[in-house]
Amino acid sequence: MPIIAVANQKGGVGKTATVANLGAALAQAGRSVLLVDLDPQANLCLSCGLTPAPGQPTAYDVLMDDATAAHAAILPTRWEHLAILPGTEALAAAQVQMAHLAGRNLLLRHKLRPLRGYDFILVDTPPSLGFLTLNALAAADWVLIPVQASFLALHGLRQLTQIVASVREHSNPDLRIGGILLTMYDPRTLHAQQVYERLRQHYGKTVFETLVRRSVAFDYATVAGEPLVFHRPTHACSQTYHQLAQEVITRA
C-alpha cells in the first residue's frame, strides 16, 4: 500500500488536479484508492463534489485528536474504488497548534500507516513547506512532485528536494522521490520544451514520461465537482492521467 505525498511548495502547479485525476485513473484501473485532503483550502473535496456534513470528522480531527482514527473520517465518493479523507479550513489552525507538540511531524504517519484495504493512498498538500506538508512527507513512501513548465519552478524544485533529504534523515528514512511530473506543458513553446529538457538532464528517469498539458477543461471539471477523468473521459488530458496511472503502478 504505497502512500504517495503530492507536494510542491509553489501554488498553482496542479497538485490537487493531480491527486484527483491520478486517483480517479487508478480507481478506474481497479485499484482501491484513498485520497487525503491535507490542504486548508479543501479544494480536493470540491474537486470530488464532496462537502463533509456538520460533525463529520475531518483530517483536522485525525491529526489533532488522538482518539480519532483515520478510518472514522473516511467518506466514500460516488465512484467505485475511490474514497476520501476530507480536509477543512481548520487545518490552518493545526499549523499553529502543531508547533507546540512533541513528534508534531509524525502525527499523520501514526494515523495512516495502520490503514488496510487500499492499494494507494494519495495525499494532497498545501502550497507551503509547513507542518502539514512535513507530516505528509513523514507518512509517505514516496513523493510525487508536480512541476509547472517554467524555469522559476525549477528553483523551487531544488528547495523541495533538500527538504525531502532532511525528512529522510530525521523522520522517514524510507522516503524517496518517486517521480517528477511536468504540468501545464505547452508543446508549442520553446520555453516549455527547454524546461522539460533541463528536468531530464538533472533528474533523469525520475521525471515521468507523461506530460500534463495546460487545459481549461480542468477548471470546468472542478466546477462540476468531478475529476476530469470522470467528467470528460475521452478528453486528451484524461487519457494523460491514465498514462500517468500506469507509470505509477509500474514504479510502485
C-alpha positions in Angstrom: 0.0 0.0 0.0 2.1 2.9 -1.2 1.4 6.3 0.5 2.2 9.0 -2.0 2.5 12.6 -1.0 1.9 15.0 -3.9 3.9 18.1 -2.8 5.3 21.3 -4.1 5.6 24.5 -2.0 4.7 26.5 -5.1 1.0 27.1 -5.6 -0.9 26.6 -8.9 1.2 23.7 -10.2 -1.6 21.2 -10.4 -1.2 19.3 -7.1 -4.9 19.0 -6.4 -5.7 18.2 -10.1 -3.1 15.5 -10.0 -4.3 13.9 -6.8 -7.9 13.9 -8.0 -7.3 12.7 -11.5 -4.5 10.2 -10.7 -6.7 8.8 -8.0 -9.6 8.6 -10.4 -7.5 6.9 -13.1 -6.1 4.4 -10.6 -9.6 3.6 -9.4 -10.8 3.0 -13.0 -7.8 0.6 -13.3 -9.4 -1.4 -10.5 -7.2 -0.1 -7.6 -8.7 0.8 -4.3 -7.6 4.4 -3.6 -7.9 6.8 -0.6 -7.4 10.5 -1.2 -6.3 12.6 1.7 -7.1 16.3 1.6 -4.4 18.0 3.8 -4.9 21.5 2.4 -6.8 24.0 4.5 -8.4 25.2 1.2 -10.1 21.7 0.9 -10.0 22.0 -2.9 -9.7 18.3 -3.3 -13.1 17.8 -1.7 -14.5 20.4 -4.0 -12.9 18.7 -7.0 -14.8 15.5 -6.0 -18.1 17.3 -5.3 -18.0 16.4 -1.6 -18.8 18.6 1.4 -18.4 17.0 4.9 -21.6 17.1 7.0 -21.5 19.1 10.2 -19.9 17.0 12.9 -18.2 14.7 10.4 -14.6 14.1 11.5 -12.0 15.5 9.0 -8.3 15.5 8.5 -8.0 18.1 11.3 -9.5 15.7 13.8 -7.3 12.8 12.6 -4.2 15.0 13.1 -5.1 16.7 16.3 -7.2 14.3 18.3 -5.5 11.1 19.5 -8.9 9.4 19.8 -9.9 9.9 16.1 -8.7 7.1 13.9 -8.3 7.8 10.2 -10.9 5.3 9.2 -13.5 7.2 11.2 -13.1 10.2 8.9 -13.1 8.5 5.6 -16.0 9.1 3.3 -17.0 7.2 0.1 -17.3 9.0 -3.2 -19.9 8.3 -5.8 -17.2 6.4 -7.8 -16.2 2.8 -7.2 -12.8 2.1 -5.6 -12.4 5.8 -4.6 -12.7 7.2 -1.0 -11.6 10.5 0.6 -10.4 11.7 4.0 -11.8 15.3 3.8 -9.9 18.5 4.5 -11.3 21.6 6.3 -10.4 25.2 6.9 -9.5 24.2 10.5 -6.2 22.7 9.2 -4.9 26.3 9.0 -5.2 26.4 12.8 -3.4 23.0 13.0 -0.3 24.6 11.5 -0.1 26.8 14.6 -1.2 24.2 17.2 1.4 21.6 16.0 4.3 24.0 16.8 3.9 23.1 20.5 3.5 19.3 20.1 6.2 16.7 20.5 6.5 14.5 17.5 4.5 17.0 15.5 5.8 15.8 12.1 4.7 12.2 12.7 1.1 12.7 13.6 -0.2 11.7 10.1 2.2 8.8 9.9 0.8 7.3 13.1 -2.8 7.5 11.7 -2.3 6.4 8.1 0.1 3.6 8.5 -2.4 1.3 10.3 -4.9 1.6 7.5 -5.6 -1.5 5.4 -7.6 -2.3 2.3 -6.2 0.4 0.0 -3.8 -0.2 -2.9 -2.8 3.5 -3.0 -3.1 6.5 -0.6 -2.6 9.9 -2.3 -2.1 12.9 0.0 -2.8 16.4 -1.3 -0.6 19.0 0.5 -0.8 22.8 0.9 1.5 25.2 -1.1 4.0 25.5 1.7 6.7 23.6 3.5 5.0 23.9 6.9 3.9 21.2 9.3 1.1 19.8 7.2 3.5 19.1 4.3 6.1 17.8 6.6 3.5 15.4 8.1 2.7 14.2 4.6 6.3 13.6 3.7 7.0 11.8 7.0 4.0 9.5 6.4 4.8 8.8 2.7 6.7 6.0 1.0 7.4 8.4 -1.8 6.7 11.9 -3.0 5.3 12.8 -6.4 6.3 16.4 -7.4 4.2 18.3 -9.9 6.3 21.0 -11.6 5.0 23.7 -13.8 6.8 24.1 -17.1 8.7 27.3 -16.2 12.3 28.0 -15.1 11.2 29.6 -11.8 9.6 26.3 -10.9 12.9 24.6 -11.2 14.4 26.7 -8.5 11.6 25.7 -6.1 12.2 22.1 -7.0 15.7 22.2 -5.7 14.5 23.6 -2.4 11.9 20.8 -2.1 14.4 18.1 -2.8 16.5 19.5 0.0 13.5 19.2 2.3 12.9 15.6 1.2 16.5 14.8 2.1 16.1 16.4 5.5 12.9 14.4 6.2 14.6 11.3 5.1 17.4 11.9 7.5 15.3 12.9 10.6 12.0 11.2 10.4 11.4 8.9 7.4 14.4 7.1 6.1 12.3 5.2 3.5 11.0 8.3 1.8 12.1 8.7 -1.9 11.2 10.9 -4.8 9.0 8.6 -6.8 8.5 10.9 -9.7 8.6 14.4 -11.1 5.6 15.4 -13.2 5.7 18.3 -15.6 2.3 20.1 -15.6 0.8 22.9 -17.6 3.0 21.9 -20.5 2.5 23.7 -23.8 4.5 21.9 -26.6 4.1 24.9 -28.9 6.5 27.0 -26.8 10.3 26.6 -26.8 10.4 27.6 -23.2 8.3 24.6 -22.1 10.5 22.3 -24.2 13.6 23.7 -22.6 12.3 23.2 -19.1 11.5 19.6 -19.9 14.9 19.0 -21.3 16.5 20.6 -18.2 14.5 18.4 -15.9 15.5 15.3 -17.8 19.2 16.4 -17.7 19.2 16.9 -13.9 16.7 14.2 -12.7 16.9 11.6 -15.5 14.3 8.8 -15.2 12.8 10.3 -12.1 10.9 12.5 -14.5 7.7 10.9 -15.7 7.3 10.3 -19.4 3.8 11.6 -19.0 3.4 15.4 -19.7 0.2 17.1 -18.5 -0.8 19.8 -20.9 -2.4 23.1 -19.9 -6.2 23.0 -20.4 -9.2 24.9 -19.2 -11.0 21.5 -19.1 -9.7 21.0 -15.6 -11.5 24.2 -14.4 -14.8 23.1 -15.9 -14.4 19.7 -14.2 -13.8 21.4 -10.9 -17.0 23.5 -11.3 -18.8 20.2 -12.0 -17.4 18.7 -8.8 -15.8 15.8 -10.7 -12.2 14.8 -11.6 -11.7 15.4 -15.3 -11.1 11.6 -15.8 -14.8 11.1 -14.8 -16.2 14.4 -16.2 -14.8 14.1 -19.7 -13.3 10.6 -20.0 -12.4 11.0 -23.7 -10.5 14.3 -23.2 -6.8 14.2 -24.1 -5.9 15.2 -20.5 -8.0 12.4 -19.1 -6.0 10.0 -21.2 -2.8 11.6 -19.9 -3.7 10.7 -16.3 -4.5 7.2 -17.3 -1.0 7.1 -18.8 0.4 8.5 -15.6 -1.5 5.9 -13.5 0.2 3.1 -15.4 3.6 4.7 -14.8 2.8 5.0 -11.1 1.6 1.4 -10.9 4.8 0.3 -12.5 7.0 2.3 -10.2 5.1 1.4 -7.1 
